[in-house]
Amino acid sequence: MFDIKTRLEDHLGRTGTIHTPHGDIQTPAFIPVATKATVKAVLPETMREIGAQALLSNAYHLYLQPGSDIVDEAGGVAAFENWHGPTFTDSGGFQVLSLGSGFKKVLSEEFNGKAHVDGQVAGKKERLANVDDDGVWFRSHLNGSKHRFTPEVSMRIQHELGADIIFAFDELTTLLNSRGYQEEALERTRLWAQRCLRAHKQLTEEREGKPYQQLFGVIQGAQYEDLRRKAARDLGNMEIDGQRFDGFGVGGALEKENLGTIVGWVNEELPEDRARHLLGISEPDDLFVGVENGIDTFDCVNPSRVARNAAIYSPDGRFNVNRARHRRDFTPLVDGCECYTCTHYTKAYLHHLFKAKEMVVNTLTTIHNEYFTIKLVDDIRHHMESGTYWEFKEETLGRFYGKRDI
């Protein structure tokens, strides 16, 4: 299901191909996030036009709305959203625990310097999720209704969603959880991984005639080398009733400065013949670090999220198009960019749309940011294959982080 094509000399990096029933994914690749079976503000057809090879949706959100049974009846998430290409779904574990702790999209209080205790929730929030050894009770962030996720429930939901690549249910921790709790959570995630493999095999057999879905295990362990390596060995060697993981996701809270080190620990232990996905990463320097340390695919909501706040990616860094200096700037967002937005619209027009609060601006800026990120990873892959990776990295990051005033 995964073939290695070329290797980055003296590093863990490689190029390859992930084979799925809905098409091949050339790696390294950036996988845009279509949380609720849509990349916010952008048509699936447009995502294909800008070069997306696959889309990743969220099991938690689709379970709550419209319901995984409805997506199943529609023929799976790809058919439901008219994508008809490879798809990923995550297990819902991150959303259950982050939203359940009141932290919304990210664990935003992780680095605020405040004292932290295991089980902490965000300020003035009620805990909406509670973990036990069997699974998680949580309340919907939509209406407060109570739900139960277990490894078996997550597997059933993801089988109904029908994505080509699905993820095992794991427990999310933060960097501020105690060492003791990290160990406890890691063991719980290991046992949940076994249950996911067993349920995945059973569901695959029950749903005969459906395309095979690849199941990725998720490697946790926070910032601890021994825990990360143990998790990678445990899941890399795990086999239940003849079923093993088809690939792996590297998850959990990561300090940016330690990203490469932690990913390197994990990928030194994982089997080489299976794909590795880095969850929630998309900044240019992080993409290069991930690739060098053996990551094959990435996903992140950031390109689309910041686009809706007027933040634009360019080769010379990120800038805000709603600043006053762009009011009469009749040039594209990025000179030479071939995305639809840059070939049809100007900074002045987009500046106007933001000031006028016109919805279409979210579409136009998201198209550009997703195109930028997808193309960057595609270019990384091409330069790895042509032997010019290091020169490309130096030029790209030197220019992006050069603090040029735009």
C-alpha positions as CSV (number, residue, x, y, z in Angstrom):
1,M,0.0,0.0,0.0
2,F,3.1,2.2,0.3
3,D,6.1,2.2,-2.0
4,I,9.3,4.1,-1.4
5,K,10.8,5.7,-4.5
6,T,13.8,7.8,-3.5
7,R,15.6,8.6,-0.2
8,L,17.1,11.7,1.2
9,E,20.8,10.9,1.7
10,D,21.8,10.5,5.4
11,H,18.3,11.4,6.6
12,L,15.0,9.6,7.2
13,G,13.3,11.5,4.4
14,R,11.9,9.6,1.4
15,T,9.5,10.1,-1.5
16,G,6.9,7.4,-2.3
17,T,3.4,6.5,-3.3
18,I,0.4,5.6,-1.1
19,H,-2.0,3.4,-3.0
20,T,-5.7,3.7,-2.2
21,P,-8.9,2.5,-3.8
22,H,-9.6,6.1,-4.9
23,G,-6.2,6.9,-6.4
24,D,-2.5,7.2,-5.6
25,I,-1.0,9.9,-3.3
26,Q,2.5,10.9,-4.3
27,T,4.5,11.7,-1.1
28,P,5.5,13.9,0.6
29,A,2.1,15.5,0.2
30,F,0.0,18.1,2.1
31,I,-3.5,16.9,2.8
32,P,-6.0,19.9,3.2
33,V,-8.5,19.6,6.0
34,A,-12.2,19.3,5.0
35,T,-13.4,19.1,8.6
36,K,-17.1,18.7,8.0
37,A,-16.7,17.2,4.5
38,T,-15.7,20.5,3.0
39,V,-12.7,22.8,3.0
40,K,-14.3,25.9,4.4
41,A,-15.5,28.3,1.6
42,V,-14.0,26.2,-1.3
43,L,-15.6,23.7,-3.6
44,P,-14.1,20.2,-3.7
45,E,-13.7,20.6,-7.5
46,T,-11.6,23.7,-6.9
47,M,-9.4,21.8,-4.4
48,R,-8.7,19.3,-7.1
49,E,-7.9,22.1,-9.6
50,I,-5.3,23.6,-7.2
51,G,-3.5,20.2,-6.8
52,A,-4.9,18.6,-3.7
53,Q,-4.3,14.8,-3.8
54,A,-6.6,13.9,-0.9
55,L,-8.8,15.6,1.8
56,L,-9.0,14.9,5.5
57,S,-12.3,15.1,7.4
58,N,-13.2,14.8,11.0
59,A,-15.0,11.8,12.5
60,Y,-16.2,13.8,15.6
61,H,-17.8,16.5,13.6
62,L,-19.4,14.2,11.0
63,Y,-20.7,11.9,13.7
64,L,-22.5,14.8,15.4
65,Q,-23.7,16.3,12.1
66,P,-25.1,14.9,9.8
67,G,-24.3,11.5,11.3
68,S,-22.0,8.8,10.0
69,D,-24.9,6.6,9.0
70,I,-26.1,9.3,6.6
71,V,-22.6,9.6,5.1
72,D,-22.5,5.8,4.7
73,E,-25.9,5.8,3.0
74,A,-24.5,8.5,0.6
75,G,-21.7,6.1,-0.4
76,G,-19.0,7.4,1.9
77,V,-17.4,10.8,2.6
78,A,-15.8,11.2,-0.9
79,A,-19.1,10.6,-2.7
80,F,-21.0,12.7,-0.2
81,E,-18.9,15.8,-0.8
82,N,-18.4,15.1,-4.5
83,W,-14.6,14.7,-4.1
84,H,-14.1,11.2,-5.7
85,G,-10.4,11.1,-4.7
86,P,-8.5,9.7,-1.7
87,T,-9.8,10.7,1.7
88,F,-8.6,10.5,5.3
89,T,-10.6,10.8,8.5
90,D,-9.1,11.2,12.0
91,S,-10.5,9.3,14.9
92,G,-12.2,12.3,16.7
93,G,-10.0,11.9,19.8
94,F,-8.4,15.4,19.5
95,Q,-11.8,17.1,19.1
96,V,-13.4,15.1,21.9
97,L,-10.7,16.1,24.4
98,S,-9.8,19.6,23.2
99,L,-13.4,20.8,22.7
100,G,-14.4,18.8,25.8
101,S,-11.8,20.8,27.8
102,G,-13.1,24.1,26.5
103,F,-10.0,24.8,24.4
104,K,-11.8,25.0,21.1
105,K,-9.6,24.4,18.1
106,V,-6.3,24.1,19.9
107,L,-5.0,23.6,23.4
108,S,-4.5,27.3,23.6
109,E,-3.7,27.6,27.3
110,E,-0.8,25.1,27.0
111,F,1.9,27.8,26.9
112,N,0.3,30.6,28.9
113,G,2.6,30.1,31.8
114,K,-0.2,29.3,34.3
115,A,-0.1,26.4,36.7
116,H,-1.5,23.3,35.2
117,V,-3.0,20.1,36.7
118,D,-4.1,16.9,35.0
119,G,-7.6,17.2,33.8
120,Q,-7.5,21.0,33.6
121,V,-10.2,22.8,31.6
122,A,-10.1,26.3,30.0
123,G,-11.0,29.2,32.1
124,K,-14.8,29.6,32.9
125,K,-15.5,26.4,31.0
126,E,-17.3,23.3,32.2
127,R,-15.5,19.9,31.5
128,L,-17.4,18.3,28.7
129,A,-15.2,15.1,28.3
130,N,-14.1,12.5,30.8
131,V,-11.7,9.7,30.0
132,D,-11.7,6.2,31.5
133,D,-10.0,3.0,30.5
134,D,-12.8,2.0,28.2
135,G,-13.3,5.2,26.4
136,V,-14.5,8.8,26.7
137,W,-17.8,10.3,27.7
138,F,-18.4,13.7,26.2
139,R,-21.0,16.3,25.6
140,S,-21.6,17.7,22.1
141,H,-20.3,21.3,21.7
142,L,-23.3,21.9,19.5
143,N,-26.2,21.1,21.9
144,G,-24.8,19.5,25.0
145,S,-26.1,16.1,24.3
146,K,-24.1,13.2,25.9
147,H,-22.1,10.7,23.8
148,R,-19.7,7.8,24.3
149,F,-16.6,7.2,22.1
150,T,-14.6,4.0,22.5
151,P,-12.1,2.5,20.1
152,E,-14.9,0.3,18.7
153,V,-17.3,3.2,18.3
154,S,-14.6,5.3,16.5
155,M,-13.8,2.4,14.2
156,R,-17.5,1.9,13.4
157,I,-18.0,5.6,12.7
158,Q,-14.9,5.8,10.4
159,H,-16.0,2.7,8.6
160,E,-19.3,4.3,7.9
161,L,-17.6,7.5,6.7
162,G,-15.7,5.3,4.3
163,A,-12.4,7.1,4.1
164,D,-9.4,5.4,2.4
165,I,-7.2,6.1,5.5
166,I,-8.5,6.2,9.0
167,F,-6.9,6.6,12.4
168,A,-6.9,4.6,15.6
169,F,-8.6,6.2,18.6
170,D,-6.1,7.7,21.0
171,E,-6.0,9.8,24.1
172,L,-4.8,13.4,23.7
173,T,-2.5,14.8,26.3
174,T,-0.8,18.2,26.6
175,L,2.8,19.1,27.3
176,L,1.8,20.2,30.7
177,N,0.3,16.9,31.9
178,S,2.5,15.3,34.5
179,R,5.0,12.5,33.5
180,G,2.9,10.0,35.4
181,Y,-0.3,10.9,33.5
182,Q,1.6,10.7,30.2
183,E,2.6,7.2,31.1
184,E,-0.9,6.3,32.0
185,A,-2.4,7.8,28.9
186,L,0.2,6.1,26.7
187,E,-0.7,2.7,28.1
188,R,-4.4,3.4,27.6
189,T,-3.7,4.4,24.0
190,R,-1.7,1.2,23.5
191,L,-4.6,-0.9,24.7
192,W,-7.1,1.2,22.6
193,A,-4.9,0.5,19.6
194,Q,-5.2,-3.2,20.1
195,R,-9.0,-2.8,20.3
196,C,-9.0,-0.7,17.2
197,L,-7.1,-3.3,15.2
198,R,-9.6,-6.0,16.4
199,A,-12.6,-3.9,15.6
200,H,-11.2,-2.8,12.2
201,K,-10.7,-6.4,11.2
202,Q,-14.2,-7.4,12.2
203,L,-15.8,-4.4,10.5
204,T,-13.8,-5.0,7.3
205,E,-15.2,-8.6,7.2
206,E,-18.7,-7.5,8.0
207,R,-18.8,-4.8,5.4
208,E,-17.8,-7.2,2.6
209,G,-17.7,-5.5,-0.8
210,K,-16.6,-2.2,0.6
211,P,-13.1,-0.9,-0.4
212,Y,-10.4,-1.7,2.1
213,Q,-9.6,1.2,4.5
214,Q,-6.1,1.6,5.7
215,L,-5.8,2.0,9.5
216,F,-3.1,4.2,10.9
217,G,-2.0,3.9,14.5
218,V,-1.2,7.1,16.4
219,I,2.1,7.6,18.2
220,Q,1.8,9.7,21.4
221,G,4.3,10.3,24.2
222,A,4.6,14.1,24.4
223,Q,8.2,15.3,24.7
224,Y,9.6,12.2,26.3
225,E,12.1,10.2,24.2
226,D,11.5,6.9,26.0
227,L,7.7,7.2,25.7
228,R,7.8,8.2,22.1
229,R,10.2,5.3,21.1
230,K,8.2,2.8,23.2
231,A,4.9,3.9,21.5
232,A,6.5,3.6,18.1
233,R,7.8,0.1,18.8
234,D,4.6,-1.0,20.4
235,L,2.4,0.1,17.5
236,G,4.9,-0.7,14.8
237,N,5.1,-4.3,16.0
238,M,1.5,-4.7,17.0
239,E,-0.6,-7.4,15.3
240,I,-4.0,-8.6,16.4
241,D,-5.6,-11.6,14.7
242,G,-3.4,-11.1,11.7
243,Q,-4.3,-7.4,11.4
244,R,-1.6,-4.8,11.7
245,F,-1.5,-1.0,11.2
246,D,-1.2,0.0,7.6
247,G,0.6,3.3,8.5
248,F,1.1,5.7,11.4
249,G,0.2,9.1,12.6
250,V,2.5,11.2,14.8
251,G,0.2,13.1,17.1
252,G,0.1,14.9,20.4
253,A,1.4,18.2,21.6
254,L,4.8,19.1,20.2
255,E,7.0,22.1,21.0
256,K,8.0,23.6,17.7
257,E,11.7,23.7,18.5
258,N,11.6,19.9,19.3
259,L,9.5,18.9,16.3
260,G,12.3,17.3,14.3
261,T,13.9,15.6,17.2
262,I,10.6,14.0,18.3
263,V,9.6,13.0,14.8
264,G,13.1,11.5,14.3
265,W,12.8,9.4,17.5
266,V,9.5,8.0,16.3
267,N,10.5,7.3,12.7
268,E,13.7,5.6,13.7
269,E,11.6,3.0,15.4
270,L,8.7,2.6,13.0
271,P,8.8,0.1,10.2
272,E,10.0,1.7,6.9
273,D,7.5,0.0,4.7
274,R,4.5,1.9,5.9
275,A,3.5,5.6,5.5
276,R,3.8,8.2,8.3
277,H,1.5,11.1,8.7
278,L,2.2,14.2,10.8
279,L,-1.0,15.5,12.3
280,G,-1.7,19.3,12.4
281,I,1.5,20.8,10.8
282,S,1.8,23.2,7.9
283,E,4.2,26.0,8.5
284,P,7.0,26.1,5.8
285,D,9.9,25.4,8.2
286,D,8.0,22.6,9.9
287,L,7.2,20.9,6.6
288,F,10.9,20.7,5.8
289,V,11.8,19.4,9.2
290,G,9.1,16.8,9.0
291,V,10.2,15.6,5.6
292,E,13.8,15.3,6.6
293,N,12.8,13.2,9.6
294,G,10.7,10.7,7.6
295,I,7.2,12.2,7.3
296,D,5.2,11.3,4.2
297,T,2.0,13.3,4.6
298,F,0.8,16.3,6.6
299,D,-2.5,17.9,7.4
300,C,-3.5,21.2,9.0
301,V,-6.4,23.7,9.1
302,N,-4.0,26.6,9.3
303,P,-3.9,27.7,5.6
304,S,-7.6,28.0,5.4
305,R,-8.1,29.4,8.9
306,V,-5.6,32.3,8.6
307,A,-6.9,33.0,5.1
308,R,-10.3,33.9,6.6
309,N,-8.5,36.5,8.8
310,A,-6.7,38.1,5.8
311,A,-3.3,36.4,6.4
312,I,-1.7,35.5,3.1
313,Y,1.2,33.2,2.4
314,S,3.8,34.3,0.0
315,P,7.4,33.2,-0.9
316,D,8.5,36.3,1.1
317,G,6.6,35.5,4.2
318,R,3.1,36.0,5.5
319,F,1.3,39.3,5.2
320,N,-2.2,40.8,5.9
321,V,-4.0,41.9,2.8
322,N,-6.5,44.0,4.7
323,R,-3.8,46.5,5.7
324,A,-4.2,50.1,4.5
325,R,-1.1,49.9,2.2
326,H,-3.0,47.4,-0.1
327,R,-6.0,49.6,-0.6
328,R,-4.7,50.8,-4.0
329,D,-2.4,47.9,-4.8
330,F,-3.6,46.5,-8.1
331,T,-1.1,43.6,-8.2
332,P,-1.9,40.0,-7.4
333,L,-1.3,38.6,-4.0
334,V,1.9,37.0,-5.3
335,D,3.5,37.9,-8.6
336,G,3.8,34.8,-10.8
337,C,1.5,32.7,-8.6
338,E,-0.7,30.5,-10.9
339,C,-3.6,30.0,-8.5
340,Y,-7.1,31.2,-9.6
341,T,-7.1,34.1,-7.2
342,C,-3.7,35.5,-8.2
343,T,-4.5,35.2,-11.9
344,H,-7.9,37.0,-11.6
345,Y,-7.8,39.4,-8.7
346,T,-5.8,42.1,-7.0
347,K,-4.8,42.9,-3.5
348,A,-6.9,46.1,-3.8
349,Y,-10.0,44.0,-4.6
350,L,-9.4,41.6,-1.8
351,H,-8.7,44.4,0.6
352,H,-12.1,45.9,-0.4
353,L,-13.9,42.6,0.1
354,F,-12.5,42.2,3.7
355,K,-13.5,45.7,4.6
356,A,-17.0,45.2,3.1
357,K,-17.3,41.9,4.9
358,E,-18.1,40.1,1.7
359,M,-18.1,36.3,2.0
360,V,-16.5,35.5,-1.3
361,V,-13.2,36.9,0.1
362,N,-12.9,33.8,2.3
363,T,-13.0,31.6,-0.9
364,L,-10.5,33.6,-2.8
365,T,-7.9,33.8,0.0
366,T,-8.3,30.2,1.0
367,I,-7.7,29.1,-2.6
368,H,-4.4,30.9,-2.6
369,N,-3.2,29.7,0.8
370,E,-4.1,26.1,0.1
371,Y,-2.4,26.3,-3.3
372,F,0.7,27.8,-1.7
373,T,1.0,25.0,0.9
374,I,0.2,22.1,-1.5
375,K,2.6,23.4,-4.1
376,L,5.4,23.9,-1.5
377,V,5.2,20.3,-0.5
378,D,5.0,19.2,-4.1
379,D,8.1,21.2,-4.8
380,I,9.8,19.6,-1.9
381,R,9.0,16.2,-3.3
382,H,10.3,17.2,-6.8
383,H,13.5,18.5,-5.4
384,M,14.1,15.4,-3.3
385,E,13.7,13.3,-6.4
386,S,16.0,15.5,-8.5
387,G,18.7,15.7,-5.9
388,T,18.4,19.5,-5.3
389,Y,16.5,19.4,-2.0
390,W,19.1,21.2,0.2
391,E,19.5,24.1,-2.2
392,F,15.8,24.4,-2.5
393,K,15.4,24.4,1.3
394,E,18.0,27.1,1.8
395,E,16.5,29.4,-0.9
396,T,12.9,28.8,0.2
397,L,13.3,29.3,4.0
398,G,15.8,32.1,3.6
399,R,13.3,34.0,1.5
400,F,10.2,33.2,3.6
401,Y,11.8,34.0,6.9
402,G,13.8,37.0,5.6
403,K,11.4,39.4,7.3
404,R,11.0,41.3,4.0
405,D,8.4,44.1,4.5
406,I,5.5,43.3,2.2
